[in-house]
Amino acid sequence: MCGFVGFSDPDGGGDASRATAGRMLAAVAHRGTDGSGWCHHRGITLAHCALTFVDPDRARQPFLSGSGHVSVVFNGEIYNHAALRRELRASGAALRTESDTEVLVELYERHGMRMLGRLRGMYAFALHDARTGTTVLARDPMGKKPLYYARVPRGVAFASELAALLHHPDVPRTPDPRAVADYLVLRAFPAPGSAVSGVRKVRPGCFVRHEDGVLTEVEHWRPASPGVAARTGVREAEARFTALFRSAVERRVLSTGRPLGVLLSGGLDSSAVAAVAQDVSPHGPVPTFSAGFSDTDFDESAHALLVARHLGTEHHVVRIGGRDLAEVVESEYGRADEPLADPSLLPTRIVCRAARRRVRGVLTGDGADELLLGYRFFQAERALEALLRVMPADRVEALAGAVARRLPQRSGNLPARAALAQLARGVRAAPEHRFYLATAPFAPARLPALFRPEAAGALTDHDPFAEVARLLEGRAGLSPLERSRLAVVCHFLRDVILTKTDRGGMRSALELRSPFLDVDLVEYVDALPPGLKLRGFTGKYLLRRAAAPWLPRDTVRRTKLGFRAPVAALLRGELRTLLRDTLAPAALDRGGLFDPRAVRVLLDDHLSGRRDTSRGLWALLCYQLWSDGLPAACRAPAPPAPVALTEEMRRAV
């Protein structure tokens, strides 16, 4: 893992270019602690900081192809690099290293961007081809690694994080109200947008080509249509799923000589990953790490300990209290890369920080719930489909609301009353919108009243679901459940969950690997009919069958709890003063987006206990802390000391 930056620099490469690259790279220095490097390569300046897993001594970046024509900076790992290297050598390539970076650049020399179909791994990279003057920015199919870019007067600038890109003198720094509106519904800034006007993200499964002053986006991968393998039997599907899952874990464990740990929540997904990792690891017992919350409504550490003992892992429990969570907000959110309103980032950050003291990388269970219909929402969606076939939407809405009001009020993890009430509000919506309307900090209809009149004018025709609509184009005939699943993958998995895992780990230079998001496994699961993922009201059906021989029976059958933080209590307790100060009228006046009167109602209601408005307040707090810290984030930090250019780089300059 690593961080990288770069920019078009037609006649540069001197002290000014090096200083700009140094300032940008310093903003992502936490992503790679094993050294840094920079070079000017025939019209482009590149810089890189490394967290090495494969051939660290000879694979320093920026890396040049053997011909010297192509330079690359690369964040991620190609898990099948050994097999691809053998193919390259068999075809006559004189490779100089054992690194996946060299495999990437030499494949490009031979196959161009068609090589992306050969790669199995996670990646974001920037590649410059001096033969054509072309710069290519690419992300893997699921978007596991971030990549931002912006037009600048001489071409394009790019970086692994938004904070780094903002250190380029020609990149804009003005917040984008329409993107903020997306964030307040979706909890993240969905690609291709960003928090800043004029700055974009490369979409997952896409690459952006800059050539002759023109930017062109090309989609190289998208999720398959569900139901293609409709005639697959249960036993056949289970055998194929198990083989692909085991292969996905094994690829990640064995692609590096370094031991990896597992973030073990105690739920089915991470427990299955831990089971296979323990079975294939060549390094002895696998280190596993779980969060232990002082709030018992959120604590799964006993379940994680049960699994760890069953598997024989080297287990570590990271105890987390409200003060620990508040410390992360107070010390980091003012200099966050980009606002993210997912409270689970807090415990993720703390557990990753503890794990980094023992390992450089961990496996996670991310992706299983979205791909295999594991969320309770999908069970509710199936029930909703059945109800809507026999009664009108207004009666379903009234019924759900009435049941919700009869349930007890509680503020713990996944309270049924709140979940049912939120679902009731989305009954009349399109299936692909219901998940987001049920979990949104703010419903789209409420946004104009939240914004100041001058900012609300920018929201005319605002549609937070435009990217969902794009993903569903040409997919006629999908069931409501299938449309819901694709929509959840579109934003919640890609923009929320994977942003959280990248940010939570890389702040401590810890690499997170997600076997369930292996592209071969994803493509197979995508093509399966929904009944093999959600059997009746049992989610992750194939995974439960596959994991039954590996795990305790209670683990396989357990209902998902979810990895969250007690944000409602946190805002009333440890973060109360910070919340009031950050969302005070004077502070909101500086930002110029939100109406202080509307925010005051949310504050008073939550802090008095009249109603829980923590979702909206959390989103506003995260955004406002970032916005307040934006001017400081753009000040020039001291540049890191780049490593010397390699001999190949010197010859190419």
DOLUMKE-321002 format. One record per atom (N, C-alpha, C, O): x, y, z. Coordinates in steps of 0.05 Angstrom, whole numbers, plus 5000, padded with zeros to 4 digits. Layout:
BEGIN
XYZ...
//
This chain:
BEGIN
501749765000500050005000501750255000504150235006500550474993502250714991500450954985497950934986501651174980500351414970501951534947504351504947500551664929502051784907500652044898498352084904502252214885501252464874502652514848504652384841501552694832502852764807501352984792499153064800502653094772501453314757502853344730505253294728501353444710502553514684504553734689504053924704506853704676509153894682510853904657513153804657509854024635511154004609514054094608515653974595514654304622517454404621518654434649520354604655517654254668518454274696520554074703522354014688520353984728522353794739524353944755526153814766524154204758526154354774525254374803523654224813526454574816525954604845523054664851521954564871521654824834518854894840517154644838515354594854517654474817516054234814516554044837514753914848519054024845519753844867518453934893517553774909518454194897517154304922514154254922513054184943512854284899509954234898509453934903507653864918511053764890510653474894511153404924509753234935513153534936513753484964511453564983510753415001510253794977507953884994505553694991504253625010505053614966502853434961503353164975501653044988505753064972506452794983506352795013505652595025507153015025507153035055504352985066504052885088502253065051499553035060498652745060496552685072500052565046499352285046501552115057501651865053503452235072505752095082504951865101506351665103502551885114501651675132501051415117500951205129500651435091499851195076502251015071501950775065504751125072507050965066509451055082510351285078510450885099512650965118515350845111517250855126515450705087517950565080519750715060521450595048519250975057520851135039519251265018516851195013520351465005518951614984520751674961523251654963519551744938521151804915519651984896517152004898521052124878519752284859521352284833523752214833520052354811521552394786519952564767517452584769521352694748520052834726520452664702522752614694518252574689518552384667517252504642514852464637518752644627517952734600515252864600513552794583514853064617512353214617510553164640508453284642511353004659509752954683511552924707513652804705510653034730512052994755510452794772508052834775511852594783510552384799512052364826514452404827510552304847511852254873510252034887507851994882511551894906510451644917511551594945513951644949509851504963510851414989509951124993507651054985511650955003511250665001510650535028511850595048508850335027508550135048508949865033507049775020511249745035512049535016511249255027511449205051510449085008509848805014511348624995511948395003512048714971513348544951515848674941515748904931518148544944520748634933521348924940521549084922521448994966521749274973524349404964524349654959526449254961529049374954529249464925530649654919527849324907528249384878525849504865525849554841523649544880521149634867520349914876517949974878522350074881521650354889520250504867520850464843518350664875516850824856517451124860518351204881516951274839515851214812517551004798520051004800516250824783517550604770517450634740515350714729519650574727519750594698519850324685521050134695518550294662518750044646521550004636523150194636522049764628524749704618525549884595527949944592523649954578524250134555524650424563525850574548523750494587523850774596521550934585521351174591519750824569517550974557515251024577513951234575514850844596512550864613513350884643515050734652512151074656512651104685509951064700507851104688510150974725507750914739508150964769510250924780505951054782505751054811503250894817501150924804503450714837501450504841500850464870502650454887498350454877497350404904495650154904493550144891496549944918494949694918496749454916499149474922495649234909497148994904495748824883493248784884497348714865496348524845496848244856499148154857494748104864495147854878496047624860497347444869495447644834496447444816498947524801499447444778500547694814502947804800504947574793506347594773505147364810507047154804506347004778508146954762503846944774503046804750503346994726504246894705502747244728503047434706506047474700506747504676507747464720510647494715511747254700513447294682510747024706511646784691510946804662512446734645508446904657507646944629509347144615510147114592510047364628511647574616514447464609515547514588515547314628518247204623518247004601520046984584516046844600515846644578515646774551516346664531514547024550514347164525516847324518516947464498518847304535521447434529522047684544524047814539520347764563520748014578523147964598523247764611524948164598527248154617526548314642527248544644525248184660524348324684526648354704528348184706526648574718528848644736528148604765529948604782525548564772524748534800522748314803521948184783521848264828519748074833517148224841515448114854516948474834514748644844512348634825512548584801510048684838507548714822507548974806506148984786508949174815509049434801510249394773509249504754512449244772513749194746511949034728511849084704510548834739508648684723506548864711505948834687505549054727503449244717504449404693503149424673506849514695507849694675508649544649508349644627509749304653510549144629508149024615508148994591506048954630503548874617502449094600501449054578502549344611501549574595503149604569501949654548505749574571507349604546506449414525506649474501505549174533504848974513501848974505501248914482500149044524497249014519495649274522493249274517496949494530495449734535493449694558493949524575491249844558489449824580487749574580486149524598487949414558486649154559487648974581486448784589490049044592491248884613489548884638489748704655487749084642486149094666484448844671483948764693483648714649482048474651483648234662482548034671486348264662488048054672488748074701489547884714488348314712489148374740487148264760484748294757488248144782486648064804487848194829489948114839486448394839487548534862486048784867483848834857487348964883486149224888488249424879490649394883487249644866489249824855487950094848485650114841489650294851489250554838492050624828493950604843492250714803494850784793494651014773492551054761496951144770497251354750499551274732501751214742499151264706501151164688501551374666499651494656504051424659504751614638506251474616508251344620505151504591506451384567507751614551506351774538510351634553511851844540511651834509512152034496510951604498510851574469508451744458508651844435506351764473503951904464503352154481501552304475504752184503504152394522501552344538500452534549500752094539498252024552498651974581500551834589496852074598496652004626494151844631491951934622494351624645491951454651491751424681493651364695489251474691488651434720486551214722484451234709487151004738485350774738484850674766486450704784482350564770481550434795480550154790479550094768480749984810479949714807476849694806475549894812475749464800472849434796471149524819469049644815472049474844470349554867471049824878469649924895473349944870474050204880475250184908474650354925476949984913478049954940480050164947480450234971481450284927483450484932482450754920481450744897482850974933481851234923483651364903486051304902482551534886484151684867482551934858480451904845483652164865482352424858483952554836486352514833482552724821483952874800482553134794480153174801483953324781482853584774484353684749486653634746482853834732484253974711485854204722484954344741488254244711489854474718490754604692490454474671491754854692492354994667494154834648493854864623496054684658497854534640496954254635498454104621494654164646493853894641492053784663489753864666493153594680491653464701493453424725495853374722492253444749493553374774491953154788489553144784493252994803491952764815493352684841495652754846491852534858493052444884491352234896488952194889492452084914491051864928488951974948487051834954489352224957487452344975486852634967488552764955484452724973483652994967485453194981486253394968486153145006487853335021490453385006491553605007491653174994494153214979493753374954495353544947491553324940491053464915490653764920491453924903489553834943489054114949491654274954491554514956493854134956496454274959497654354932499654494931496454264910497354364884496254654881493954704886497954844872497055124872494755184854493355384858494355024833492255084813489654924817487754944801489454764838487054604843485154774859485954904879482554784852480554944866480054844895480654614901479055014912478654944940475855024949475455034974473955074932471255154939469454914943469154754924468154884966466254664970463954674949463154884940463054444942460954404922458254354936457954134946456354544936453854504950452254254940451054124957452254204914450753964905452053704915450653514921454653704916456053464926455453434956455153214967455353664971454753654999451853545003451353395022450053624985447353514987447353214983445953064997448953114964449252824960450152694986449052494995452252814998453352705023451352695045451352505061449652895048447652895069445452685066443952635085445252575042443352355037444852085039443751895051447152075027448551815022450851765042451951545042451451955060453551935081456351945070458251925086456751975044459351995032459052165007456852214997461352244996461352394970461752184948464052094944459652114934459851894915461451964890461152184880463051784881464451824856462451844834460351714834462952024814465452164809465752434822467652574817463852514839464052774852465852774876466952564884466353004887467953034911466853274927465053414918468053324950467153544967467853814955466854024964469553824935470554074924469754104895470153914879468754334888468054384860470554364842472654474849470254224820472454194801474353964807476053914791473953834830475553594836473753354833471453354843474753144820473152904815474652654825477152664829473152444828474352174834474152004809472152034794476051844804475751634783473651444794473851344816471751374777469651184786470850904789472750834775469850744808470650464809470150324782468150384769472050154775471750014750472150184725471250104703473350414728473850594706476750684705478150664724477550794681479950944680479451194664477651214647481051404670480851664658483451714642485551694653483151774617485451824600485652124594483752254586488052234598488552514591490552514568492852434571489652614545491352614521490552854504488252904498492553014496492153254479490153444492488553564478490353464519488553654533485753564537484153704548485053314529482353204531482252984552483952804552480352994570479852784590477652604580475452704573478152344580476152154571475851934591477851824601473451864599472951644618472151394603470551404585473251164611472650904600471950714623473450694642469650584621468850384641469950114632469350014610471649994649472849734642471549504656472049274650469749554676468349344690465849454703465749684712463749294704461349364719460049104729460548894718458449114751457148874761455548724740454148854724455648464741454048294723451048304731450448364754449348244712446548234717445847984734446747774726444348014755443647774771441947584755440547664736442047334763440247134752441247004727439946834715443747074718444846944694445146644698444646484680445946564723446346284729443846174743444046044764441546224732438946164746438545874751437145794769439745694734439245404737441345274755441345024756443045424767445045304784443845174809442245304823444444924815443444794839444844874864447044994862443644824887444844924912447544794917449444934924447744534914450344404919452544494900454844544908451844524875453744614855454644904862457044964862452745074869453345344876455045364901456945514903454445194921455945194946458845114941460745234951459244904925461944804919463545024904465845064910462345144884463745354869464345594886466545704885462345674902462745904920465045854939466746024944464945614951467045544971469845554958471745654970470045444935472645434921473645714915475945784919471845884905472646164898473346324923475246484923471846274945472346424970475046344981476646514989475546084983478145984993480446094976482446174987480046094950482146194932482646494937484946584937480446644942480746934946482346984972484047164972481746834993483246875018486146795014488046935022486546565001489246464997490946654980493246694986489746774959491246974943492347194960494647274957490647294978491447524994493547445016495247605022493247205026495147125047497847055035499947115047497946925012500346815001501747004981503946934971500447224974501747404954504047564966505547694951504347554992506547695006507847505026506547325036510347545031511747375051511247475079512247355098509747695082509347805109506747685121504847635107506747635147504247535160502147755160502647985164499647665157497347845157495547765181495447535189494147965192492147905212489347905201488947925176487347895218484447905210483048085230483348055254481448265219479648425236477148245242475448205224476948145266474947935272472848055290473248115314470448105278468248225294466748015311465548075331466947765302465347555315462847475299461547285305462347635277460247565259461047355239463347275238459247265222459747055204461847125184463646955178461847365172463547435150466547435157468147295145467247585178470047595186470947335198473247255196469047185211469746925222470446725200472346565203468946725178469546555155472346625143473846445137472846875141475546965131477746865149479746755140477346895175479346805195479746505193482046415196477646355189477846065188479645975165481345805169479146095141480746015118483646125121485545985114483946365131486646485134488246315153490646265148487046225175488446055194489245785181491345685188487645685163488145435150490445455130491945265128490645685116492645695095495145855102497045855087495145985126497446155133499945995137499945795151502246085125504745945130506246045154508545965160505046235169506446375190505546295218506146435238504046075221503045995247500446125253499046225235499646135279497046255286496746535275498546705277494346585264493746845252493047045274491446975291494247285275493347485294490547585287490147665264488747585306486047695302485547915321486547915344483948115313483548355328480548425329479248425308479448475352476648545355476348785373478048845390474048915370473449145387471749055410469848905407472349155434470749105458469649375468471149535479467049415464465749665472464849655501463949445511465149885515464049895542460949895542459749815561459749985519456849985516456149705506456749635483454749545522454149275515452349235491452349025479450749445485449049425461450649405435449649315415453249485436454849495413457149285414458749265395457349135435459648975440459348685430457448545438461048595412461048325402463648175410464147955399465148285428467848165434467647885444469447715439465447815459465147535468464847345445465847125446463347425425462947255401465647225386466247005377467147435384469747425371471647235386473147085374471647255412473347085428472646795425474346615424470046735423469146455419470246345393471246125392470146505371471146425345474146395346475246195336475546585359478446575360479446315375481346185366478046245397478846005411478245755394479745565395475945765380475245535363477345485341478045265335478345705330480245685308483145675317484845575302483745755341486445755351488145995342490545975338486846225337488346465329489646595352489046535375491446785346492746945367491047195370491247385354489347195390487147395391487847635409489047605430486947875400487348115415484748275415483448315394483848355439481448515442482248805448483848855466481248985432481849275435479549395450477349425438479849475475477749595491477249885483479150035481474749955478474050215468471850335485469750215488472350575496470350725510469550975496470751045475467651115507466751365494469051575491469151715471470751585511472951775510474951705487475951885474475351455482477051365460475851455433477351545415473251415430471951495405472051795401472551895379471551945423471552235421474352335413474652535399476452205423479152285417479752275388481252445377478752075374479152055345477852285331479052405313475452355339474052585326475652845331476152995313476352885356477653135364480353165351481153395344481852955347484652975337484852945307486853025296482852815294483252745266481152865247481752915223478752915256476652985237476953265225475953325204478353445239478853705228480853695205481053895190482353485202484253455180483653195164485453075152481153115164480352885149480652935119480553165110481052715104481352745075478852855063479053035046476552755070473952845060471852745080472152525090469752895085467852805105466652535098466052475075466252375119464952115116463152075141464152065163460552065137458652055159457951765167455651705173459951595168459551325178460951295205463451285206459451285227460651275253462451035258464251045275462150815242463850585247466750635239468450475245467250865226470050935221471550965247473950915249470251055268471551115294472750855306475150845310471150645311472350405322474250265302476250145310473650285276475450175256478150305258480250165258478250565261480750705264482350615288484750575287480950575311482250505336483350215334485550165343481750035323482649755321484949735301486849585306484849885279487049875259489649985272491749885266489350195288491750305301493050105319495550075320491449945333492549735351493749505334495849405341492349435313493349215296496049275283497649105280496449535276498949615263501349565280503549555270501049545306503349495324504349215320506649155329502749035308503548755306503848665277505448485271502248775259502348695231502148935212501549155221502848895187502649105167500149095150499449285136498648875152496248835136494348645150495148475165491748685144489648515156487548445134487248595115486248225138483948155122481348245136481348255161479348295120476748375131474548215119474948075099472148235131469748105119468048285103465748225097469048525095467448715080466448595054467948455040464048665046462948595021460948365021459248345003461048195042459247965042456348045044454647935031455748235062452948315066451748435040449448385034453248595026452248725002451948524979449948524965453848344976453748154954451847924959450647824940451647834984450147594990447547665006446447485019446647915004444047995015443847925045441947805055445948025060446047955088444748165107444148095130444248405097443148605114440148545121438748435104439348635145436448605152434748755132432448685127435848975121434249125102433348945079431048975069434948755070434248595047431948405055430248335039431948305080429748145090427148315090425048225082427448565099425048745099424148805071421748825066426048835052425348885024423748645013421848684998424548405020423148175010420248165021418348115007419948225047417348235060415648455047413248425043416948685041415548905029414548835002412248904995416148694986415248604960412648444962410748484947412648254982410248084985407848254994405648204984408248435012406048605021404848784999402448814997406648894983405749084962404248934940402849064924404548674939403048514919400148484928398348424911399548514954396848454964395448704976393048684982396848924980395549154992396949414981399349404974395549634980396649884969398949994988399049925011400550164976402950264990402150425015403550415035399950575014399250735037398450565061399050645084397250335056396550155078399050025089399249985114400949945072403549825081405050035098406049965119405050275088406450495103405150535130406650555150402550545132401150575157401650345176401950375200401650095165402049855181404849855193405249805217406849915177409649925187409950135208411350085228408850365204409050585224407650505250408750565271405350375248403950295272405450085288405550105313406649895274408249695288410649815301411349755324411950005287414250135298413650285324415150285343411350415324410550575348410050395372410250485395409350135368408849955390411349835402411349725424413549845387416049735396417349915417416950155416418949805436420249965456422350155444423650085425422650385456424650585447427350505459427550465484429350485443432050435453434050565434433350625411436450615443438450755427440850585420442850685411440650315424442850145419443250085390442250235373444649875384445449805357443049685342441849495351442449805318440249705301437649685316436349475315436649895329434049885342431849825322431649965302430149625328428149535310426049755305425049795282425449915326423350125323424250325302422750405284426750415305427750625286428050505258427350645239428950255256429350135229426650115215426450165191424550025229421949985217420750255209419450275188421050455227419950715221421250835196419950955179423950795193425350895170424450755144424150875124424050495147423250345123420450435114419850445090418750485134416050575127416050825110414350865093417951005116418151255101419051215072418651385055420150975066421050925039419350745022420050665000416950675033415250475020414450564992414350404974413850824989412950924963415150974943414651034920417650944952419951014935420650784917419750554921422350834897423350624879425050434896426350524915425050174890426549984906429550054909430650014931430650164888433550234889434150484907436450544912432050624915432450854933431750794962432550944980430450574968429350524994431450495016431150605038433650355010435750325030436850595039437150645063437250765020438451025026436451205040437251355059433951205032431951365046431451265075430751425092431851005079431550895106433850955124433550955149436151015113438551055129439751335127441751395139438551505110439651775104439751955128437851955144441952095132441952305153439652515148438452605167439152575122437052765115435652655090436952585071433052655090431552595066431952815045432153045053432052755019432552964999430553195002431353424997428053135008426053355010426653555033425653775032428253465052428853645075431253825070431654015085432753775049435253925045434854225040436254375052432854305024432554595020432254755046433254975048430854635065430354785090432854785108433154955125434754595103437154585119439254785108440854885124439254835082441155015070440255305072437855355073442055485072441355765070440155815043440755675024438456015040437056065014439056094991438555984969441256234995443156274973444556024965445255994941444955834984446055574977444055384966444555214949441555394977439455214968438755244938437855064925439355484927438855534899440355344881439555294859442655254891444355074875443254784874444254624859441154734890440054464891437754414872436554194873437154604855435054564835435654314818437854284807433654134816433953884801436053704813437053524799436753744838438753564850437753284853435453234861439353084845438552804846440852644858442852594844440652574884442852414896443152134885445152004890441152044870441151774860441951754830441351554817443251954820443951954791445851734785445651604763447751674802449651464797448351184798449051004784446451154816444850904818443450864791443350634780442151074781440751054755442650974733441850814716445051084733446951014712447650714714447950584693448050614738448850334741446550144732447049924723444050234735441750064728440950094699439149954690442150274684441450314655441850044641443849904644439949984624440149744607439649484623440349264612438549494647438049254663435049214668434249194690433549214647430649184649430048904660431448714655427848884675426948614684427948534711427348314720429648694724430648624750428348644771426648814769428448454790426448474812427148704830429348804830425248794847425849004866428148934884429849114890428448684893430648604910433248624895435248714907433348544870435848564854436548854849438948924850434649024844435149314841436249434867438149594866435149344889436149444915439049364920440649524929439649114914442349014919444449164902446549244912443849204876445749354859446049644869448249754868443949764879444150034889445850054914447350234918445549854931447149844956450149804949451849924962450749644929453449614920454549874909456849954913452850014894453650254879454850464898457050564893453450524920454350744937455250644965457450704974453550484978454150425006456750255007458450315024457050054991459449894991461850054981463850074995461550164957463850294945464650554958467050594964462750724963463350994973463451025003464851195013462050855017461950875047463850665059465850735072463250405055464750195068467650195059469450175076468150205034470950185025472550435030474950425034471150665031472550915040473250885069475450965077471450785085471950745114474350555118476150625134474450335104476650145109479350255099481350225113479350395077481850515067482750725087485150725095480950905095481851115113482451015141484451105153480850825151481450725177484050585180485450605200484850445158487450305159489750475151491850475165489450635130491850775120492651015137494951105134490951115155491851315174494151205191495751355202494150935194496350805209498150645191499650475201498050685165499650535146499150235150500950065150496550165153495749885154494049815130492149955123494849605116493449525092491149335099491449145114488749395088486349225092485649085065485449215045485348825067484748665043482048525047481448425069480348515027477648425029477148195010476448234986477447945019477047715002474347694988474147594965472247775002469547754989469347934965467547894949471148124961471048304938473048224916473648374898474047984918475647874896473847864871471647774872474947964849473248004826472047744815469747744805473547524816472447264807470047184825468047084814470347214851468147154869465747334865463447244865466247594862464147794857462547724832460147724832463947664810462647604785460847354787458747344776461847154802460246914805457746964822455546884814458147104844455847154861453847334848451447294850454847544833452947714818451147564800448747634798452147354787450547204767448547014780446846904766448846954805447046764818444246884823444047124827442246724822439546824828439346904858440746794874437547094864437347184892436746964912437546984935435346754904434646544922436946384934436646254954439346404921441746274932443246464950445246384963442346714952443646904970441846944994442746945017439246994989437247035010435246805007433446824990435446605024433646375023431346415043431746395067429046475032426846555050427646825063427847025049428046825089429047065103431747015115432547155134433246815105435946765114437946875094438246775072439347085102441347215085443947055085444446895103445547115065448246985062448046685063449646545076446046575049445446295051447746115042448445925056449046185020451346015011453646025030454945825035454146265041456346295060455846135085457646005096453346135095452745975119453245675113454245535131452445585090452945305083455945245082456845045092457345415068460245375065461745375091463545225095460945565109462445605134461645405156463045395177459545255152458545075174460744885184460844845208462444765167464544585178466744735192468344605206467044995189469345135199468945275226470845315241466445335232465845525254463845405274462445215268463745525298461745435317458945475306458445655291457145295314454445295303453045565308451645665290453445675332452145935339453146155321451546335314455646155313456746355296455446345268454846555257455146105258453946075231451046165231450146265211449646125253446746185253446146465264443846555262448046605275447446855289446347065269447047075246444547225280443547465266445647685267446947725287445947815245448048025243447448245263445148345265449548325278449248555296450148815282448849015284452448795269453549035256455649165272455649155297457649285258459849415271459349715271459749845251458649825294457850105295458950235320460250105336458450495323459250645346456750775358454950845344456750805385454450925399454351225395454751375414453751315371454051595365451951765378452551995386449551665382447451825395448351905424448052135432449351705439450351765466452851935465453252105483454551885446457052035444456452335440457852505452454552405423453852685418452652815443452953055446451252665459450152775484452152785507451852925526454352625504456252605525458952725518459352965520460852555511463652635507464052845486465853005487462352855465462653045443460653275445460453435427459253305468457153505470458353785466457153945451460553855479461654125476462654175448462154385436464053975436465054005409462754045390462854205371460653895393458253905376457054185377456554305356456654295401455454565404457254775392456254955377459854755397461654965386461954945356461955155342462054705345462454675316459954755300460154855278457554715312455154775298453755035309451455075305455355195323454355455332453855635309455255605288452055835311451456015289453956145277454156175252455856235294458156375283459856185266460856265245460155935274461655735259460255675232461555655212457555645233456055595208456155835189456155795165456256075200456556315184459056305167459156395144461256205179463856195164463556005140464756055119462155785144461855595122459955685100460355635077457855825108455955945089454055765076452755845057453755515085451955325072449355275088447255275076449555245114447355145130445955365146447255555155443255335148441655525163441955475193441155255202443055665208443455615237440855545252440955395271438655655243436055605257435255315254434355185273435555205230434854925225436654735241435754535251439254805242441154645256440554655286440854455300439754895296439254925324436954745333437054635355434854715317432654535323433654245327432954115346435354155309436553885311438153855337437953655351439754055343441454045367439654035392440053865409437754215394436154225418434553975422434353875445433453865401431853625403433553385413432653235430435953355402437653135409438753165437438552975453439853395443441153425469439153425492439853355515436653495486434553495507433353215510431953165530433853035491432652775491429852755480428652545481428852975468426152965456426052765433424052615430428052765416428152565394431052535386432752705391431552305374434352235365434852345338433752245318436452555336437152675310440152635304441352785290441252415316444152375315445152325287447452415281443552195269444552155242445152415228447352455217443252605229443652855216445853025230447453145216445853025256447853185271450653075265452553225263450952805264453552685259454552775231456952835228452852765211453652845184454453135184456453205171452953305197453653595198456253635213457853805205456653495235459053535251461553455235463453595234461353225222463653125206464353325183466653385178462253425170462753615148463853875159465753975148462653985180463554245190466354235201467854435198467154015214469853995224471853995200473954125202471153855179472853855155472854135143475054235135470554255140470454525128472054725144473454895132471854715170473354905187476354855184477955045186477154605179479954545177481054575149483454545145479354635130480254645102482454855097484354785083482255095107484455285102487155185113489155215099487155075137489654975148490654735132493054705129488854575122489654335106491154415080492754265070490554655070491854745045494454895050495754975030495154935075497755065080499954865074499554625075502254965067504454795058505754655082507054795098505554395084507154255104510054225094510554255071511754155112514554105104514653855086513553645094515953875063515953635045517653415057519653465071516953165051518652945059521252945044521453075023523152795053525652765039525452535019525552305028525252594993524952374974527552214972529752324976527251964965529651794960530851884934529652014917533351804930534751874905533451734882532251524884533651864858532751734834534351484828536751474833532951274819534351044810535851094784535351294771537650924777539150964752537350964728537751114709535250784728533350784706531951044703531451144681531151164726529851424725531651634714530751804697534151634722536051844712536251824681536352024667536451574671536751544642534251644627534451734605531851614640529451684627528751984627527252084611529952124647529252414650530352574627529952814626
//
